Amino acid sequence: MTEKDEEYSSLTAVERLVENDVAARTDVTSRPILEFRARNVNANTCPFTNETVSFTLHPSSCLHLSGQSGAGKTTISNYIAGILPPQRGKTMLRNTLGIDIELCQWDDRIPERERVGMLFQQTTLLDSLTVAGNVCVALENCPTTSKDDINHGAKNLQQTRATIKRLLETVGLDYLRDGHKRPSQLSGGMARRASLALQLAQHKHVIVLDEPFAGLDFATAVGVAKELERIRRERGTALLLISHEPEIVDIVMGNAVDAKKDGNTTATGKSSSALGSDSVVTLQRRQTDDEKPASHKLQHPSLFGKDASHRFVTKLLDYFLYSLPLILLTFLASGLAIAMLSSDILRRVDVTDTVLTVVQREVKPLIQMFTGDEDVSPMYTMMINMKVKGMLNTTIPPAKAKLYAMGMAKLFVLEIGPLITALLLSGRVGGSYAGEVATMQSTAQNKLLLTLGVSPVVWTFVPSLFASLIASPLLTMAGTALALEIGSYVAPKYGIGDAQGYRREVWEAIFVPLRLRGVTSWSENEGWEHGGKSLLEYIYSSLDLRCTFSDAFADAVIEITTHPVFFHLIKSLTFITIIMAVSEVSARRKTELTPRGVPKVITTSVVAGSLIVIFADWAFSQLLLMRH
């Protein structure tokens, strides 16, 4: 085997494929990879003032798309990179920004997946993978890599790691020291270098570089620029470069620049501006309305949100209005289902034959004893049966209607009403709050508040807690009222009472009188009438909170807390307090939270809050059983 053959066999499958890919690209140098032309069709909305923006990219070429911030460079690059859908994006750009994409023609011999890659202005990496894992994904999904190459790489893990190592070192990262890190553990400059390594691994014909040197120190930026120039020259990759650092752009374009220790540069050769119109396209930014002389008095910017009252109102509207449809639909479905089931069961219950059998068995001996006849006259039996049926027909329907109304009232007011609302709000309010605080935690906003002398808990938790304490009972009462009202329409359809009688029974089941001596004294004295007592005696007797059936303080507490109205309210307030507290603890538990951990925080808060609410509901049921 010759020396050249040995060198070739030592390359990884991907590296060998790159050599073949470069050779193939050199065959199409005479044809442009991309021809682009955009026209300014609305001077009032177009971000640039140029009448047209046009350029052509050839293999190994580098185009510097320059201009002030806000001139539309990123917008154009996003369209070229395919971030904006070709047809819908073209329509959107014309209608909203006044940019008409007249031409965006790719070489038809280049498959769509091999056309263009992009290094975003905001560093973007897969947060669930290490840096090496990100590069590996890019390698395995390289458009020019076949399945056989991927399988071959999987069998030869050492070769795959060697390729990852070379790519990381190309952008100034250490394979062993930095390759195992998560994106959240990287500094801004390191994350940008890792993103660049992903684009180098893809071997696209065109790479869009949106501010690739931002966040890099000068020496590293020069090193990356030189590597980009080498890639452009050796691999035939075309670059569309957006940058505000012309001295670094010169390097990418092939000019020699010497970096000194003090950060100054000495350029030898032509500057980027001297390379011709094909290598530099400058967008002239349109003067925005804010920069124009004011023709009218400008309004002060909004300061809404800086006060706790502002945040409280915002949260109250959020928690109540956005949760109301969910609550109402849930209670509508549950109320309808329970009402139909209860009505159907009560309709099917018929005790007439059972009662008549009992009457015949028990009454017949009595008749024989009083009459002295062994055989009871059939006339007596028929009359008794008719009388009993009449009594049953008179008493059972009202009893069924009362039982139905009491069951609906007790079930929704005392039991499942607050529980249903709490379980729904555990996800809707608790999850939302946990996600908000966790996001602030992962983006250092809470640290910022601390440096400003503001408590993060006071800033977020206090307004949110008070808003939820108001929203939750209102939502619970609204849902319960809807479910109970549904019951008034369902029962008559099954022959169980009437709507008016149902509402009266529900009212009486909910607003039962408190069995307290003070309340009884008030009722007996007909309100403000003293009933012959002195004013002090009257006030003292009205404030007596002891039960009418017991002097024990515990019985009085149970009597008050288990009253349907108070019980409904207390359960609702307790459940939402648990939900908010669990969300607060879950979100702030990790001081160095990363964006990757935010979904886990939300899941933890929702699941833990729901479980504790269910346990608390069981405790409330035990308390209800203690009521006399």
C-alpha positions as CSV (number, residue, x, y, z in Angstrom):
1,M,0.0,0.0,0.0
2,T,1.4,3.4,-1.0
3,E,1.9,6.3,1.5
4,K,-1.0,8.1,-0.2
5,D,-3.3,5.1,0.2
6,E,-2.4,4.8,3.9
7,E,-3.2,8.5,4.5
8,Y,-6.5,8.1,2.7
9,S,-7.5,5.0,4.7
10,S,-6.8,6.8,8.0
11,L,-9.5,9.4,7.2
12,T,-13.0,9.0,8.6
13,A,-15.9,8.4,6.3
14,V,-17.1,11.9,6.7
15,E,-13.7,13.4,5.9
16,R,-13.3,11.2,2.8
17,L,-16.7,12.3,1.7
18,V,-15.7,16.0,2.1
19,E,-12.7,15.4,-0.3
20,N,-15.1,13.9,-2.8
21,D,-17.6,16.8,-2.2
22,V,-15.0,19.4,-2.8
23,A,-13.9,17.8,-6.0
24,A,-17.4,17.7,-7.2
25,R,-17.9,21.4,-6.4
26,T,-14.9,22.4,-8.4
27,D,-16.7,21.1,-11.5
28,V,-19.5,23.7,-11.1
29,T,-17.4,26.8,-10.5
30,S,-18.5,28.3,-13.8
31,R,-22.1,28.3,-12.6
32,P,-23.3,30.4,-9.7
33,I,-24.7,28.7,-6.6
34,L,-27.2,31.4,-5.9
35,E,-28.6,34.5,-7.7
36,F,-30.6,36.8,-5.6
37,R,-32.4,40.1,-6.2
38,A,-34.8,42.0,-4.0
39,R,-36.6,45.3,-4.8
40,N,-37.8,48.1,-2.5
41,V,-41.5,48.5,-3.4
42,N,-42.6,50.5,-0.4
43,A,-40.3,53.3,0.8
44,N,-42.4,53.8,4.0
45,T,-41.9,50.3,5.3
46,C,-38.9,48.8,3.6
47,P,-35.9,48.8,6.1
48,F,-33.4,49.8,3.4
49,T,-33.4,52.7,0.9
50,N,-31.6,50.8,-1.9
51,E,-33.8,50.5,-5.0
52,T,-32.6,46.9,-5.5
53,V,-30.4,44.6,-3.6
54,S,-28.8,42.0,-5.8
55,F,-25.8,39.6,-5.6
56,T,-24.5,36.3,-6.9
57,L,-22.7,33.6,-4.9
58,H,-20.1,31.4,-6.6
59,P,-18.2,28.4,-5.1
60,S,-15.5,29.7,-2.7
61,S,-16.8,33.3,-2.8
62,C,-17.5,35.5,0.2
63,L,-20.1,38.2,0.1
64,H,-20.1,40.8,2.9
65,L,-23.7,42.0,3.5
66,S,-23.0,45.3,5.3
67,G,-25.1,48.1,6.6
68,Q,-26.4,49.6,9.8
69,S,-28.4,47.7,12.3
70,G,-32.0,47.5,11.3
71,A,-31.3,47.8,7.6
72,G,-32.8,44.3,6.8
73,K,-29.6,42.2,6.6
74,T,-30.9,39.5,8.9
75,T,-34.3,39.5,7.2
76,I,-32.7,38.8,3.8
77,S,-30.4,36.2,5.2
78,N,-33.3,34.4,6.9
79,Y,-35.1,34.2,3.6
80,I,-32.1,32.8,1.8
81,A,-31.5,30.3,4.6
82,G,-35.0,29.0,4.3
83,I,-36.1,30.2,7.7
84,L,-39.0,31.9,6.0
85,P,-41.1,29.6,3.8
86,P,-40.4,30.5,0.1
87,Q,-44.0,31.4,-1.0
88,R,-45.5,32.5,2.3
89,G,-42.3,34.3,3.3
90,K,-42.2,36.1,0.0
91,T,-45.8,37.3,0.4
92,M,-45.2,38.3,4.0
93,L,-42.1,40.3,3.2
94,R,-43.9,42.2,0.4
95,N,-47.0,43.0,2.4
96,T,-45.4,43.9,5.7
97,L,-41.9,45.2,4.9
98,G,-42.2,46.3,1.3
99,I,-39.5,43.9,0.1
100,D,-40.3,42.1,-3.2
101,I,-38.1,39.0,-3.7
102,E,-37.8,39.1,-7.5
103,L,-35.1,36.3,-7.8
104,C,-33.8,33.6,-5.5
105,Q,-32.4,31.1,-7.9
106,W,-30.3,28.1,-6.7
107,D,-28.2,25.9,-8.9
108,D,-30.7,23.1,-9.8
109,R,-27.9,20.5,-9.5
110,I,-27.7,21.1,-5.8
111,P,-30.2,19.2,-3.7
112,E,-32.3,21.4,-1.4
113,R,-30.9,19.9,1.8
114,E,-27.3,20.6,0.7
115,R,-27.9,24.3,-0.2
116,V,-27.5,26.4,2.9
117,G,-26.7,26.4,6.6
118,M,-26.9,29.3,9.0
119,L,-25.1,30.5,12.1
120,F,-27.8,32.5,14.0
121,Q,-27.2,35.9,15.5
122,Q,-28.4,34.4,18.8
123,T,-26.3,31.4,19.7
124,T,-28.5,28.3,19.2
125,L,-27.6,24.8,20.4
126,L,-29.6,21.8,21.5
127,D,-29.8,22.3,25.3
128,S,-30.4,18.6,26.0
129,L,-27.0,17.5,24.4
130,T,-23.4,18.2,25.2
131,V,-21.3,20.2,22.9
132,A,-19.8,17.0,21.4
133,G,-23.3,15.6,21.1
134,N,-24.5,18.6,19.1
135,V,-21.6,18.3,16.7
136,C,-22.3,14.5,16.4
137,V,-25.9,15.2,15.4
138,A,-24.7,17.7,12.8
139,L,-22.3,15.1,11.4
140,E,-24.8,12.3,11.3
141,N,-27.4,14.5,9.6
142,C,-24.9,15.9,7.1
143,P,-26.8,15.9,3.7
144,T,-23.7,14.4,2.0
145,T,-23.4,11.6,4.5
146,S,-25.1,8.3,3.5
147,K,-26.6,5.7,5.9
148,D,-23.6,3.4,5.2
149,D,-21.2,6.2,6.3
150,I,-23.3,6.7,9.5
151,N,-23.3,3.0,10.3
152,H,-19.6,2.8,9.6
153,G,-19.0,5.7,11.9
154,A,-21.1,4.1,14.6
155,K,-18.9,1.0,14.4
156,N,-15.7,3.0,14.6
157,L,-16.5,5.4,17.4
158,Q,-12.9,6.4,17.6
159,Q,-12.9,7.9,14.1
160,T,-16.2,9.8,14.8
161,R,-14.7,11.2,18.0
162,A,-11.6,12.2,16.0
163,T,-13.7,14.2,13.6
164,I,-15.6,15.9,16.4
165,K,-12.3,16.7,18.1
166,R,-10.9,18.3,14.9
167,L,-14.1,20.4,14.4
168,L,-14.0,21.7,18.0
169,E,-10.4,22.5,17.9
170,T,-11.0,24.3,14.6
171,V,-13.2,26.8,16.4
172,G,-10.9,27.1,19.4
173,L,-12.6,24.6,21.8
174,D,-10.9,21.8,23.6
175,Y,-12.4,18.4,23.0
176,L,-11.8,16.9,26.4
177,R,-12.3,20.0,28.5
178,D,-15.3,21.6,26.6
179,G,-16.8,18.7,24.6
180,H,-18.7,17.3,27.6
181,K,-20.2,20.6,28.7
182,R,-23.9,21.5,28.2
183,P,-24.8,24.7,26.3
184,S,-25.8,26.3,29.6
185,Q,-22.3,25.9,30.9
186,L,-20.6,27.7,28.1
187,S,-19.8,31.4,28.0
188,G,-21.2,33.5,25.2
189,G,-18.1,33.2,23.1
190,M,-17.7,29.5,23.6
191,A,-21.3,28.9,22.7
192,R,-20.8,30.9,19.4
193,R,-17.8,28.8,18.6
194,A,-19.7,25.6,19.2
195,S,-22.5,26.8,16.9
196,L,-19.9,27.5,14.2
197,A,-18.6,23.9,14.6
198,L,-22.1,22.6,13.8
199,Q,-22.2,24.5,10.6
200,L,-18.7,23.3,9.6
201,A,-19.8,19.8,10.2
202,Q,-22.7,20.1,7.7
203,H,-20.6,20.9,4.6
204,K,-23.3,23.0,3.1
205,H,-22.6,24.8,-0.2
206,V,-23.5,28.2,1.4
207,I,-23.2,29.2,5.0
208,V,-25.0,32.3,6.2
209,L,-23.0,33.9,9.0
210,D,-25.0,36.4,11.0
211,E,-22.5,38.2,13.3
212,P,-20.2,35.2,13.8
213,F,-17.6,37.1,15.7
214,A,-19.8,38.7,18.3
215,G,-18.8,37.6,21.8
216,L,-15.3,36.4,20.7
217,D,-12.1,38.0,21.8
218,F,-10.0,39.4,19.1
219,A,-7.4,36.6,18.8
220,T,-10.1,34.0,18.7
221,A,-12.1,36.0,16.2
222,V,-9.0,36.2,13.9
223,G,-8.5,32.4,14.3
224,V,-12.1,31.7,13.4
225,A,-11.9,34.1,10.5
226,K,-8.8,32.4,9.1
227,E,-10.5,29.0,9.4
228,L,-13.5,30.3,7.5
229,E,-11.2,31.6,4.8
230,R,-9.5,28.2,4.6
231,I,-12.9,26.4,4.5
232,R,-14.0,28.8,1.7
233,R,-10.9,28.3,-0.3
234,E,-10.3,24.5,0.3
235,R,-13.8,23.2,0.4
236,G,-15.4,25.5,-2.1
237,T,-18.0,26.7,0.4
238,A,-19.6,30.1,-0.3
239,L,-20.1,32.5,2.6
240,L,-22.8,35.1,3.1
241,L,-21.3,37.2,5.9
242,I,-23.0,39.8,8.1
243,S,-20.6,41.6,10.4
244,H,-19.8,45.0,11.8
245,E,-16.1,44.2,12.2
246,P,-14.5,45.1,8.8
247,E,-11.0,44.1,9.9
248,I,-12.1,40.6,10.6
249,V,-14.1,40.5,7.4
250,D,-10.9,41.3,5.5
251,I,-9.4,38.0,6.8
252,V,-12.4,35.9,5.7
253,M,-12.2,37.5,2.3
254,G,-8.5,36.5,1.9
255,N,-6.6,39.6,3.0
256,A,-3.6,39.2,5.3
257,V,-4.1,40.8,8.7
258,D,-1.5,40.5,11.5
259,A,-3.0,40.4,15.0
260,K,-0.9,42.1,17.6
261,K,-1.1,41.6,21.3
262,D,-2.6,45.0,21.9
263,G,-5.5,44.1,19.6
264,N,-4.4,46.4,16.7
265,T,-4.2,45.1,13.2
266,T,-1.9,45.7,10.3
267,A,-3.5,44.9,6.9
268,T,-1.5,44.0,3.9
269,G,-3.4,43.8,0.6
270,K,-6.8,45.1,-0.4
271,S,-9.6,46.0,2.0
272,S,-13.0,44.5,1.7
273,S,-14.3,47.6,0.1
274,A,-11.7,47.3,-2.6
275,L,-12.7,43.8,-3.7
276,G,-15.4,44.9,-6.1
277,S,-19.1,45.2,-5.9
278,D,-19.6,41.5,-6.1
279,S,-17.9,41.0,-2.7
280,V,-19.6,43.8,-0.7
281,V,-23.3,44.8,-0.7
282,T,-24.2,47.6,1.5
283,L,-27.8,48.2,2.7
284,Q,-28.7,51.8,3.4
285,R,-31.0,51.9,6.4
286,R,-34.2,53.8,6.1
287,Q,-34.8,56.6,8.6
288,T,-37.4,55.3,11.1
289,D,-40.3,57.4,12.3
290,D,-38.6,57.6,15.7
291,E,-35.5,59.3,14.2
292,K,-37.5,61.8,12.1
293,P,-38.2,65.3,13.6
294,A,-41.3,65.1,15.7
295,S,-44.3,66.7,14.0
296,H,-46.4,66.3,17.1
297,K,-45.8,66.0,20.8
298,L,-44.3,62.6,21.8
299,Q,-46.0,60.6,24.5
300,H,-44.2,59.4,27.6
301,P,-43.3,55.7,27.5
302,S,-45.4,53.4,29.5
303,L,-44.3,52.5,33.1
304,F,-47.1,50.0,33.6
305,G,-45.9,47.0,35.6
306,K,-43.5,48.7,37.9
307,D,-46.0,48.8,40.8
308,A,-47.2,45.7,42.6
309,S,-50.8,46.9,42.0
310,H,-50.2,46.8,38.2
311,R,-48.8,43.3,38.4
312,F,-51.7,42.2,40.6
313,V,-54.3,43.5,38.1
314,T,-52.5,41.8,35.2
315,K,-52.3,38.5,37.0
316,L,-56.0,38.7,38.2
317,L,-57.2,39.2,34.6
318,D,-54.9,36.5,33.4
319,Y,-55.9,33.9,36.0
320,F,-59.6,34.6,35.9
321,L,-60.4,35.5,32.3
322,Y,-58.2,32.8,30.6
323,S,-59.3,30.1,33.1
324,L,-63.0,30.9,33.0
325,P,-63.8,29.1,29.7
326,L,-61.9,26.0,30.9
327,I,-63.7,26.0,34.3
328,L,-67.1,26.5,32.8
329,L,-66.8,23.8,30.1
330,T,-65.5,21.3,32.7
331,F,-68.3,22.0,35.1
332,L,-70.8,22.0,32.3
333,A,-69.7,18.5,31.3
334,S,-69.4,17.1,34.9
335,G,-72.7,18.7,36.0
336,L,-74.5,17.3,33.0
337,A,-73.1,13.8,33.5
338,I,-73.8,13.6,37.2
339,A,-77.3,15.1,36.8
340,M,-78.2,12.6,34.1
341,L,-76.8,9.7,36.0
342,S,-78.6,10.7,39.2
343,S,-81.9,11.3,37.5
344,D,-81.8,8.1,35.7
345,I,-81.0,6.1,38.8
346,L,-83.8,7.8,40.8
347,R,-86.3,7.2,37.9
348,R,-85.5,3.5,37.9
349,V,-86.0,3.2,41.7
350,D,-89.6,1.9,42.3
351,V,-90.5,0.7,45.8
352,T,-94.2,0.3,45.3
353,D,-94.2,-3.5,44.9
354,T,-91.8,-3.9,47.8
355,V,-94.0,-1.8,50.1
356,L,-97.2,-3.6,49.0
357,T,-95.6,-7.0,49.7
358,V,-94.6,-5.8,53.2
359,V,-98.1,-4.3,53.8
360,Q,-99.8,-7.5,52.8
361,R,-97.5,-9.6,55.0
362,E,-97.8,-7.4,58.0
363,V,-101.3,-6.0,57.8
364,K,-103.2,-9.2,56.9
365,P,-102.6,-10.8,60.3
366,L,-103.9,-7.6,62.0
367,I,-107.1,-7.7,59.9
368,Q,-107.6,-11.4,60.8
369,M,-107.1,-10.6,64.4
370,F,-109.7,-7.7,64.5
371,T,-112.3,-9.4,62.2
372,G,-111.8,-13.0,63.5
373,D,-112.0,-14.3,59.9
374,E,-109.3,-16.6,58.7
375,D,-109.7,-15.4,55.1
376,V,-109.4,-11.6,54.5
377,S,-111.9,-10.2,52.1
378,P,-110.3,-9.3,48.7
379,M,-112.2,-6.1,49.0
380,Y,-110.1,-5.1,52.1
381,T,-106.9,-6.0,50.4
382,M,-107.7,-4.0,47.3
383,M,-108.7,-1.0,49.3
384,I,-105.5,-1.2,51.4
385,N,-103.4,-1.5,48.3
386,M,-105.1,1.5,46.7
387,K,-104.5,3.6,49.8
388,V,-100.9,2.6,50.0
389,K,-100.3,3.3,46.3
390,G,-101.9,6.7,46.7
391,M,-99.6,7.5,49.7
392,L,-96.5,6.3,47.8
393,N,-97.5,8.4,44.7
394,T,-97.9,11.4,46.9
395,T,-94.7,11.1,49.0
396,I,-92.1,9.4,46.8
397,P,-91.8,11.9,43.9
398,P,-91.2,14.8,46.2
399,A,-88.7,12.7,48.2
400,K,-86.8,11.8,45.0
401,A,-86.8,15.5,44.0
402,K,-85.5,16.5,47.4
403,L,-82.9,13.8,47.4
404,Y,-81.7,14.8,43.9
405,A,-81.4,18.5,44.8
406,M,-79.6,17.8,48.1
407,G,-77.2,15.3,46.4
408,M,-76.3,17.8,43.7
409,A,-75.8,20.6,46.2
410,K,-73.8,18.6,48.6
411,L,-71.7,17.0,45.9
412,F,-70.7,20.1,44.1
413,V,-70.6,22.6,47.0
414,L,-68.9,20.4,49.6
415,E,-66.9,17.9,47.6
416,I,-66.0,18.0,43.9
417,G,-66.6,21.6,43.1
418,P,-63.5,23.0,44.8
419,L,-61.5,19.9,43.9
420,I,-62.2,20.1,40.2
421,T,-61.3,23.8,40.1
422,A,-58.1,23.2,42.1
423,L,-56.9,20.4,39.8
424,L,-57.5,22.5,36.7
425,L,-55.8,25.5,38.2
426,S,-52.8,23.4,39.3
427,G,-51.9,23.3,35.6
428,R,-53.3,26.5,34.4
429,V,-52.2,28.9,37.2
430,G,-49.6,26.8,39.1
431,G,-47.8,25.7,35.9
432,S,-48.0,29.2,34.4
433,Y,-46.5,30.8,37.5
434,A,-43.8,28.1,37.9
435,G,-42.8,28.6,34.3
436,E,-42.7,32.4,34.7
437,V,-40.5,32.3,37.8
438,A,-38.3,29.5,36.4
439,T,-37.7,31.5,33.2
440,M,-36.7,34.5,35.3
441,Q,-34.5,32.2,37.4
442,S,-32.8,30.8,34.3
443,T,-32.3,34.2,32.6
444,A,-30.8,35.9,35.7
445,Q,-33.8,38.2,36.1
446,N,-34.1,37.3,39.8
447,K,-30.5,38.1,40.3
448,L,-31.1,41.5,38.6
449,L,-33.9,42.2,41.0
450,L,-31.6,41.4,44.0
451,T,-29.0,43.8,42.7
452,L,-31.6,46.5,42.4
453,G,-32.6,45.9,46.0
454,V,-36.0,44.3,45.1
455,S,-37.1,41.0,46.6
456,P,-37.9,38.6,43.8
457,V,-40.6,37.0,46.0
458,V,-42.3,40.3,46.6
459,W,-42.0,41.1,42.9
460,T,-43.7,38.0,41.6
461,F,-45.2,35.8,44.3
462,V,-47.1,38.4,46.4
463,P,-49.1,39.9,43.5
464,S,-49.7,36.4,42.0
465,L,-50.8,34.9,45.3
466,F,-53.3,37.7,46.0
467,A,-54.6,37.5,42.4
468,S,-55.1,33.7,42.6
469,L,-56.8,34.0,46.1
470,I,-59.4,36.2,44.4
471,A,-59.7,34.3,41.1
472,S,-59.9,30.8,42.5
473,P,-63.0,31.2,44.7
474,L,-64.8,33.2,41.9
475,L,-64.0,30.5,39.4
476,T,-65.1,27.8,41.8
477,M,-68.4,29.5,42.5
478,A,-69.0,30.2,38.8
479,G,-68.4,26.6,37.9
480,T,-70.5,25.2,40.8
481,A,-73.4,27.6,40.0
482,L,-73.3,26.4,36.4
483,A,-73.3,22.7,37.4
484,L,-76.2,23.2,39.8
485,E,-78.2,25.2,37.3
486,I,-77.7,22.4,34.7
487,G,-79.4,20.1,37.3
488,S,-82.6,22.1,37.1
489,Y,-82.9,21.4,33.4
490,V,-82.0,17.7,33.5
491,A,-84.2,16.4,36.3
492,P,-87.6,17.4,34.9
493,K,-86.7,15.6,31.7
494,Y,-86.6,12.4,33.7
495,G,-89.7,13.2,35.6
496,I,-87.9,14.2,38.8
497,G,-89.5,17.3,40.3
498,D,-89.6,20.7,38.6
499,A,-87.0,23.5,38.1
500,Q,-88.5,25.9,40.6
501,G,-88.7,23.3,43.4
502,Y,-85.2,22.1,42.6
503,R,-83.7,25.6,43.0
504,R,-85.6,26.0,46.3
505,E,-84.2,22.7,47.7
506,V,-80.7,23.6,46.5
507,W,-80.9,27.0,48.2
508,E,-82.0,25.4,51.5
509,A,-79.3,22.7,51.3
510,I,-76.6,25.4,50.8
511,F,-77.7,28.2,53.1
512,V,-78.5,26.2,56.2
513,P,-78.8,28.2,59.4
514,L,-75.7,28.2,61.7
515,R,-76.4,26.4,64.9
516,L,-74.7,29.0,67.0
517,R,-76.3,30.7,70.1
518,G,-75.6,34.1,68.8
519,V,-77.3,33.4,65.5
520,T,-80.3,31.8,67.3
521,S,-80.5,34.8,69.6
522,W,-80.5,37.1,66.6
523,S,-83.3,35.1,65.0
524,E,-85.4,35.0,68.1
525,N,-85.1,38.7,68.7
526,E,-86.0,39.4,65.0
527,G,-82.8,41.2,64.1
528,W,-82.2,44.5,65.7
529,E,-85.1,44.2,68.1
530,H,-83.7,43.8,71.7
531,G,-86.5,41.6,72.9
532,G,-86.6,43.4,76.2
533,K,-82.9,43.0,76.8
534,S,-80.5,45.8,77.5
535,L,-78.2,46.8,74.6
536,L,-75.1,45.2,76.3
537,E,-77.0,42.0,77.0
538,Y,-78.2,41.9,73.4
539,I,-74.7,42.5,72.0
540,Y,-73.2,39.8,74.3
541,S,-75.8,37.3,73.4
542,S,-75.5,38.0,69.6
543,L,-71.7,37.5,69.8
544,D,-72.0,34.1,71.6
545,L,-70.3,31.7,69.1
546,R,-71.0,28.6,71.2
547,C,-73.0,25.8,69.5
548,T,-76.6,25.3,70.6
549,F,-75.8,21.7,71.3
550,S,-72.4,22.0,72.9
551,D,-70.2,24.3,74.9
552,A,-67.0,22.9,73.3
553,F,-64.9,25.4,71.3
554,A,-63.9,22.6,68.8
555,D,-67.6,22.0,68.0
556,A,-68.1,25.7,67.3
557,V,-65.1,25.7,64.9
558,I,-66.3,22.6,63.1
559,E,-69.9,24.0,62.9
560,I,-68.6,27.2,61.2
561,T,-65.9,25.7,58.9
562,T,-68.2,22.9,57.7
563,H,-71.1,25.2,56.9
564,P,-71.6,24.7,53.1
565,V,-70.8,28.3,52.1
566,F,-67.7,28.6,54.4
567,F,-66.5,25.1,53.6
568,H,-66.7,25.8,49.9
569,L,-64.8,29.1,50.3
570,I,-62.1,27.7,52.7
571,K,-61.4,24.6,50.5
572,S,-61.0,26.8,47.4
573,L,-58.6,29.2,49.2
574,T,-56.6,26.4,50.8
575,F,-56.2,24.5,47.5
576,I,-55.0,27.6,45.6
577,T,-52.6,28.5,48.4
578,I,-51.1,25.0,48.2
579,I,-50.7,25.3,44.4
580,M,-49.0,28.6,44.5
581,A,-46.7,27.7,47.4
582,V,-45.6,24.5,45.6
583,S,-45.0,26.4,42.4
584,E,-43.0,29.0,44.2
585,V,-40.8,26.4,46.0
586,S,-40.4,24.3,42.8
587,A,-39.3,27.3,40.7
588,R,-36.8,28.8,43.2
589,R,-35.4,25.6,44.5
590,K,-32.4,25.7,42.1
591,T,-30.6,29.0,42.1
592,E,-28.6,28.2,39.0
593,L,-31.5,27.0,36.9
594,T,-30.9,26.6,33.1
595,P,-33.5,26.9,30.4
596,R,-33.3,23.1,30.0
597,G,-34.7,22.7,33.5
598,V,-37.7,24.9,33.1
599,P,-40.1,22.2,31.7
600,K,-39.1,19.9,34.6
601,V,-39.9,22.7,37.1
602,I,-43.4,23.1,35.5
603,T,-44.1,19.4,35.5
604,T,-42.9,19.0,39.1
605,S,-45.0,21.9,40.4
606,V,-48.2,20.7,38.6
607,V,-47.8,17.0,39.7
608,A,-46.7,17.8,43.3
609,G,-49.4,20.5,43.7
610,S,-52.1,18.2,42.4
611,L,-51.1,15.4,44.7
612,I,-51.0,17.6,47.8
613,V,-54.4,19.1,46.9
614,I,-55.9,15.6,46.6
615,F,-54.5,14.7,50.1
616,A,-55.9,18.0,51.5
617,D,-59.3,17.2,50.0
618,W,-59.3,13.9,51.9
619,A,-58.5,15.8,55.1
620,F,-61.4,18.2,54.5
621,S,-63.7,15.1,54.0
622,Q,-62.6,13.8,57.4
623,L,-63.4,17.2,58.9
624,L,-66.8,17.2,57.3
625,L,-67.5,13.8,59.0
626,M,-66.9,15.4,62.4
627,R,-69.9,17.7,61.9
628,H,-72.8,16.9,64.3
